[in-house]
Amino acid sequence: MASTTSPSLTLSSSSTLVDGKTTRQSAAAASSQCVTLPTLPPPPAVQSRAARTTAYCRKIARNVVAMATSTGEVATTTEASSADMATTELPSELLQKIQEAWDKLDDKYAVSSLGVAALLLLWSSTGVISAIDRLPLIPGVLELVGIGYTGWFAYKNLVFKPDREALISKIKDLYKEVIGSS
């Protein structure tokens, strides 16, 4: 068996043991015997990676726009500006509809209270779900229950045509009851 010998590294401090007694060496002599570690390489350039990612995403966007046009050429600035206008008009229309619905409300205090209560309920339910998820066996058992119920529901309501039609009619009746007949 070949034995490998590694060079031994000895470090000495400013004090040495001579005949059972500790003597202090001068600071100059001690500094010449100190070992320094090499410096670490600079961290990876995060900025350049982000710039590369952004450039790649822009390239993909140009390709998608080129494929979306009928001629296969890159879209001109007027086409891009019309697409931007369409995306900016959508939120303004949505905000206008929300504003009109808010103005039609009689009891704004009750609606805002229900909204705050819904947000609190959502926040607390996420806390409960995350606490249950941290328990050892519960998530696996609940997943099996969910898979089992999904299979039972699919077999009971989706496999056979009369059952599908009954489910569709139930959904339509519930929709009319909630929304109202239109």
C-alpha positions as CSV (number, residue, x, y, z in Angstrom):
1,M,0.0,0.0,0.0
2,A,1.5,3.3,-1.0
3,S,1.7,5.8,1.7
4,T,1.4,9.5,1.0
5,T,3.0,12.0,3.2
6,S,1.5,15.4,3.5
7,P,3.6,18.4,4.5
8,S,2.9,19.3,8.1
9,L,2.0,22.8,8.9
10,T,3.2,24.1,12.2
11,L,2.1,27.3,13.8
12,S,3.9,28.9,16.6
13,S,2.5,31.6,18.8
14,S,4.3,34.4,20.4
15,S,5.1,32.4,23.5
16,T,7.2,29.2,23.5
17,L,7.9,26.6,26.1
18,V,11.5,26.3,27.2
19,D,12.4,24.0,30.0
20,G,8.9,24.0,31.4
21,K,8.8,27.8,31.5
22,T,6.9,30.1,29.2
23,T,9.0,32.8,27.6
24,R,7.7,35.7,25.4
25,Q,9.2,36.3,22.0
26,S,9.3,39.6,20.4
27,A,6.4,40.7,18.3
28,A,8.6,41.0,15.2
29,A,9.8,37.5,15.5
30,A,6.2,36.2,15.9
31,S,4.9,38.1,13.0
32,S,7.4,36.5,10.6
33,Q,6.1,33.1,11.6
34,C,2.3,33.8,11.1
35,V,0.4,32.0,8.4
36,T,-2.1,34.0,6.3
37,L,-4.9,32.4,4.5
38,P,-5.5,33.2,0.8
39,T,-8.2,35.6,0.0
40,L,-11.5,34.2,-1.3
41,P,-12.5,34.8,-4.9
42,P,-15.0,37.6,-5.6
43,P,-18.7,36.6,-5.3
44,P,-20.4,35.7,-8.6
45,A,-21.6,38.7,-10.5
46,V,-25.4,38.7,-9.8
47,Q,-25.8,41.9,-11.8
48,S,-24.5,40.3,-15.0
49,R,-26.7,37.2,-14.5
50,A,-29.8,39.4,-14.1
51,A,-28.9,41.4,-17.2
52,R,-28.5,38.1,-19.1
53,T,-31.9,36.9,-17.9
54,T,-33.6,40.1,-18.8
55,A,-32.0,40.1,-22.3
56,Y,-33.1,36.5,-22.8
57,C,-36.7,37.3,-21.7
58,R,-36.8,40.2,-24.1
59,K,-35.5,38.0,-26.9
60,I,-38.3,35.5,-26.2
61,A,-40.9,38.3,-26.1
62,R,-39.7,39.5,-29.5
63,N,-39.9,36.0,-30.9
64,V,-43.5,35.5,-29.6
65,V,-44.5,38.9,-31.1
66,A,-42.9,37.9,-34.4
67,M,-44.8,34.6,-34.4
68,A,-48.1,36.3,-33.5
69,T,-47.9,38.6,-36.4
70,S,-49.3,37.2,-39.7
71,T,-46.2,38.0,-41.7
72,G,-43.7,36.6,-39.2
73,E,-41.9,39.8,-38.9
74,V,-41.1,41.6,-35.7
75,A,-44.0,43.9,-34.7
76,T,-43.6,47.6,-35.5
77,T,-43.9,50.3,-32.8
78,T,-47.5,51.2,-33.8
79,E,-48.6,47.6,-33.3
80,A,-46.7,47.4,-30.0
81,S,-48.2,50.7,-28.8
82,S,-51.8,49.5,-29.8
83,A,-51.2,46.3,-27.8
84,D,-50.0,48.4,-24.8
85,M,-53.1,50.7,-25.1
86,A,-55.3,47.6,-25.1
87,T,-53.7,46.3,-21.9
88,T,-53.9,49.7,-20.2
89,E,-57.6,50.2,-21.2
90,L,-58.6,46.9,-19.5
91,P,-57.6,47.9,-16.0
92,S,-59.3,51.3,-16.4
93,E,-62.5,49.7,-17.6
94,L,-62.4,47.3,-14.7
95,L,-61.8,50.1,-12.2
96,Q,-64.6,52.1,-13.7
97,K,-67.0,49.1,-13.3
98,I,-65.9,48.6,-9.7
99,Q,-66.4,52.3,-9.0
100,E,-69.9,52.2,-10.5
101,A,-70.8,49.1,-8.4
102,W,-69.4,50.8,-5.3
103,D,-71.5,53.9,-5.9
104,K,-74.7,51.8,-6.3
105,L,-74.2,50.3,-2.8
106,D,-76.5,51.5,0.0
107,D,-74.6,50.2,3.0
108,K,-70.9,50.6,2.3
109,Y,-70.0,50.1,5.9
110,A,-71.4,46.6,5.9
111,V,-69.7,45.7,2.6
112,S,-66.3,46.9,3.8
113,S,-66.8,45.1,7.1
114,L,-67.5,41.9,5.2
115,G,-64.4,42.4,3.1
116,V,-62.2,42.9,6.2
117,A,-63.8,39.8,7.8
118,A,-63.2,37.8,4.7
119,L,-59.5,38.9,4.7
120,L,-59.1,38.0,8.4
121,L,-60.8,34.6,7.7
122,L,-58.4,33.9,4.8
123,W,-55.4,34.9,6.9
124,S,-56.4,32.7,9.9
125,S,-57.3,29.8,7.6
126,T,-53.8,29.9,6.0
127,G,-52.3,29.8,9.5
128,V,-54.4,26.8,10.5
129,I,-53.5,25.0,7.3
130,S,-49.8,25.7,7.7
131,A,-50.0,24.4,11.3
132,I,-51.8,21.2,10.2
133,D,-49.2,20.8,7.4
134,R,-46.4,20.8,10.0
135,L,-47.9,17.8,11.9
136,P,-46.2,14.5,11.0
137,L,-48.9,12.2,9.6
138,I,-51.9,14.5,9.1
139,P,-50.9,15.9,5.6
140,G,-50.5,12.4,4.2
141,V,-53.8,11.2,5.6
142,L,-55.6,14.3,4.4
143,E,-54.1,13.8,0.9
144,L,-55.4,10.2,0.8
145,V,-58.8,11.3,2.0
146,G,-58.9,13.9,-0.8
147,I,-57.8,11.4,-3.5
148,G,-60.4,9.0,-2.2
149,Y,-63.2,11.6,-2.3
150,T,-62.2,12.7,-5.7
151,G,-62.4,9.2,-7.0
152,W,-65.8,8.6,-5.4
153,F,-67.1,11.9,-6.8
154,A,-65.9,11.0,-10.3
155,Y,-67.4,7.5,-10.2
156,K,-70.7,8.7,-8.7
157,N,-71.2,11.8,-10.9
158,L,-69.0,11.7,-14.0
159,V,-68.6,8.1,-15.3
160,F,-72.2,7.4,-16.5
161,K,-74.1,9.7,-18.8
162,P,-77.4,10.0,-16.7
163,D,-75.3,10.9,-13.7
164,R,-73.4,13.6,-15.6
165,E,-76.7,15.1,-16.9
166,A,-78.1,15.1,-13.3
167,L,-74.9,16.9,-12.1
168,I,-75.1,19.5,-14.9
169,S,-78.7,20.2,-14.1
170,K,-77.9,20.6,-10.4
171,I,-75.1,23.0,-11.3
172,K,-77.4,25.0,-13.6
173,D,-80.2,25.2,-11.0
174,L,-77.7,26.4,-8.3
175,Y,-76.3,29.0,-10.8
176,K,-79.8,30.3,-11.5
177,E,-80.6,30.4,-7.8
178,V,-77.5,32.4,-6.9
179,I,-77.3,34.7,-9.9
180,G,-81.0,34.8,-10.7
181,S,-82.7,33.9,-14.0
182,S,-81.2,35.8,-16.9
